[in-house]
Amino acid sequence: MSVENNKTHFEPEDEPPPDDQYIPIPDAHYAAMGKVADAWADLEFEVDRLIWHLLGTNQALGACVTSQMISIHPRLQALRALAELWEISKPVMDELGTFDGKAVGLAETRNRIIHDKRLIQWRNKEVVRFQVSAKRKLKFGVEPESIASLNEFRAKVQNLMESFDVISHKIRVEIDSSSDKQRKPLPHILRSTDPI
C-alpha cells in the first residue's frame, strides 16, 4: 500500500472504501500549503536581515547565529533585545512589541499548517488536517482545511510582512541617522589573560 493510499480518514459509522480505491489530495491543496510556508520563510528572512543589521556584522557571520534559531519566537526575542541596546524611539519599540504579539499569535497556526498530517474524508471527499498537539490540552482529531482558508492565512502573513517592513525601515532610519546611536556602555566580560 502506498503512502498516498494511507491518507483516507473514516468516521466510525463509515464503510471503508474498496481496496482498489483511494482519493488523492489535490495538488492545489499542497500548492496552497507551500505558499504559506514560502510567505512565512520570507517573513523570518526579513527578521534575520534586521538582526544582522543591528549586530553591525557581515550577513554571513550573522547568519551563523540566526540559522540556529528554530522559529520566529527566538528571532523576535533576539531582535527586541538588540533593539533595546540602541536608542530607538519608544513609539517604534511599541510597534515592534505589537508586531511580536501578532507574529507569535500566527506562528501556532503556521506550525499546524506545516506539520500536521493531511487526510481525505471518505464520506465527503474533503481534505482535513489531523491535528496532534498538547499545549495544556490535547487536540487529537480532524480539523477542516480548505484552499481558501490557506490562502486567507497566507494573506495575513503577507500583511504582517508589510507591517514588519515599515517597522524595519523606521529602525534602520533611526540607527543610520547617527553613528553614535548605540547605548553606552555595553556590558563586556574580560578574562585576566585577555588583552585590553
C-alpha positions as CSV (number, residue, x, y, z in Angstrom):
1,M,0.0,0.0,0.0
2,S,1.4,3.4,-1.0
3,V,1.7,6.4,1.3
4,E,-1.0,8.1,-0.8
5,N,-3.4,5.3,-0.1
6,N,-3.0,5.8,3.7
7,K,-4.5,9.3,3.6
8,T,-8.1,8.3,3.8
9,H,-10.0,9.2,7.0
10,F,-13.1,7.3,8.2
11,E,-15.7,8.3,10.7
12,P,-16.7,5.4,12.9
13,E,-20.0,5.0,11.1
14,D,-18.4,5.0,7.6
15,E,-18.0,1.9,5.5
16,P,-14.4,1.6,4.3
17,P,-13.7,2.2,0.6
18,P,-12.9,-0.7,-1.7
19,D,-9.3,-1.8,-1.5
20,D,-8.6,-0.5,-5.1
21,Q,-10.0,3.0,-4.5
22,Y,-8.4,6.0,-3.0
23,I,-8.8,9.7,-3.4
24,P,-5.6,11.7,-3.8
25,I,-5.2,15.0,-2.0
26,P,-5.4,17.6,-4.8
27,D,-2.1,19.2,-5.9
28,A,-3.7,22.6,-5.5
29,H,-4.1,21.9,-1.8
30,Y,-0.4,21.1,-1.5
31,A,0.4,24.2,-3.5
32,A,-1.6,26.4,-1.1
33,M,0.3,24.8,1.8
34,G,3.6,25.6,0.1
35,K,2.7,29.2,-0.5
36,V,2.0,29.5,3.3
37,A,5.4,28.1,4.0
38,D,7.0,30.4,1.5
39,A,5.3,33.5,2.9
40,W,6.4,32.6,6.4
41,A,10.0,32.0,5.2
42,D,10.0,35.5,3.7
43,L,8.9,36.9,7.0
44,E,11.6,35.1,9.0
45,F,14.3,36.1,6.5
46,E,13.4,39.8,6.9
47,V,13.6,39.5,10.7
48,D,17.0,37.9,10.2
49,R,18.2,40.7,8.0
50,L,17.2,43.3,10.6
51,I,19.0,41.3,13.3
52,W,22.2,41.2,11.1
53,H,21.9,45.0,10.6
54,L,21.5,45.6,14.4
55,L,24.5,43.4,15.0
56,G,26.5,45.5,12.6
57,T,28.1,42.4,11.1
58,N,28.5,40.8,7.8
59,Q,25.3,39.0,6.8
60,A,27.1,35.6,6.5
61,L,28.5,36.0,10.0
62,G,25.1,36.9,11.4
63,A,23.5,34.0,9.6
64,C,25.7,31.6,11.5
65,V,23.7,32.7,14.6
66,T,20.2,33.3,13.2
67,S,20.2,30.0,11.3
68,Q,20.3,28.3,14.7
69,M,17.0,29.9,15.7
70,I,14.4,27.3,15.1
71,S,11.3,29.5,14.8
72,I,10.2,33.1,14.8
73,H,10.0,33.2,18.6
74,P,13.7,33.2,19.4
75,R,14.3,35.5,16.4
76,L,11.9,38.1,17.8
77,Q,13.3,37.8,21.3
78,A,16.8,38.4,20.0
79,L,15.6,41.3,17.8
80,R,13.8,43.0,20.7
81,A,16.9,42.5,22.9
82,L,19.1,44.0,20.3
83,A,16.8,46.9,19.6
84,E,16.9,47.7,23.3
85,L,20.6,48.2,23.0
86,W,20.1,51.0,20.5
87,E,18.4,54.4,21.1
88,I,15.2,53.5,19.2
89,S,12.3,55.7,20.0
90,K,9.6,54.4,22.3
91,P,6.8,54.6,19.6
92,V,8.9,52.4,17.3
93,M,9.7,50.0,20.1
94,D,6.0,49.8,20.9
95,E,5.3,49.0,17.2
96,L,7.9,46.2,17.4
97,G,6.2,44.8,20.5
98,T,2.8,44.8,18.8
99,F,4.3,43.1,15.8
100,D,5.8,40.5,18.1
101,G,2.4,39.7,19.6
102,K,0.8,39.3,16.2
103,A,3.5,37.1,14.9
104,V,3.5,34.8,17.9
105,G,-0.3,34.5,17.5
106,L,0.0,33.5,13.9
107,A,3.0,31.2,14.4
108,E,1.0,28.4,16.0
109,T,-1.4,28.3,13.0
110,R,1.6,28.3,10.7
111,N,3.1,25.3,12.6
112,R,-0.2,23.4,12.4
113,I,-0.4,24.1,8.6
114,I,3.2,22.9,8.0
115,H,3.5,20.0,10.5
116,D,0.0,18.3,10.7
117,K,-1.0,15.3,8.6
118,R,-3.5,15.7,5.8
119,L,-6.3,13.2,5.1
120,I,-9.2,12.9,2.8
121,Q,-12.6,12.3,4.5
122,W,-14.1,9.3,2.7
123,R,-17.7,10.5,3.1
124,N,-17.5,14.0,1.7
125,K,-14.1,13.8,-0.2
126,E,-12.8,16.9,1.5
127,V,-9.2,17.5,2.8
128,V,-8.9,17.7,6.5
129,R,-5.9,18.4,8.8
130,F,-5.3,15.9,11.5
131,Q,-4.0,17.9,14.5
132,V,-2.0,16.3,17.2
133,S,-0.9,18.8,19.9
134,A,-1.0,19.0,23.6
135,K,-0.4,22.6,24.8
136,R,-2.2,22.5,28.1
137,K,-5.0,20.4,26.4
138,L,-4.8,17.5,24.0
139,K,-6.0,18.1,20.5
140,F,-6.2,14.8,18.6
141,G,-8.5,14.9,15.6
142,V,-9.5,16.3,12.3
143,E,-9.8,20.0,11.6
144,P,-11.3,21.4,8.4
145,E,-8.9,23.0,6.0
146,S,-9.8,24.4,2.6
147,I,-7.6,26.0,0.0
148,A,-9.5,29.2,0.6
149,S,-8.5,29.1,4.3
150,L,-4.9,28.5,3.5
151,N,-4.9,31.5,1.1
152,E,-6.6,33.7,3.7
153,F,-3.9,32.7,6.2
154,R,-1.1,33.5,3.7
155,A,-2.7,36.9,3.1
156,K,-2.4,37.5,6.9
157,V,1.2,36.6,6.8
158,Q,1.8,38.9,3.9
159,N,0.1,41.7,5.7
160,L,2.3,41.0,8.7
161,M,5.3,41.2,6.5
162,E,4.3,44.6,5.2
163,S,3.9,45.9,8.7
164,F,7.3,44.5,9.6
165,D,8.9,46.2,6.5
166,V,7.6,49.6,7.9
167,I,9.0,48.9,11.4
168,S,12.3,47.7,10.0
169,H,12.6,50.8,7.8
170,K,11.9,53.1,10.9
171,I,14.5,51.3,12.9
172,R,17.1,51.5,10.2
173,V,16.5,55.2,9.7
174,E,16.9,55.9,13.4
175,I,20.1,53.9,13.7
176,D,21.6,55.1,10.4
177,S,20.9,58.7,11.1
178,S,23.6,58.8,13.7
179,S,26.7,56.6,14.1
180,D,26.5,57.0,17.8
181,K,23.0,55.7,18.5
182,Q,24.1,52.6,20.4
183,R,23.6,52.9,24.1
184,K,26.7,53.0,26.2
185,P,28.3,51.3,27.9
186,L,27.6,47.8,26.7
187,P,28.4,45.0,29.1
188,H,31.7,43.3,28.4
189,I,33.5,40.5,30.2
190,L,37.2,40.1,30.2
191,R,39.4,37.3,31.4
192,S,42.6,38.3,33.2
193,T,44.6,36.9,30.2
194,D,42.7,38.9,27.6
195,P,44.4,41.9,26.0
196,I,42.8,45.2,27.0
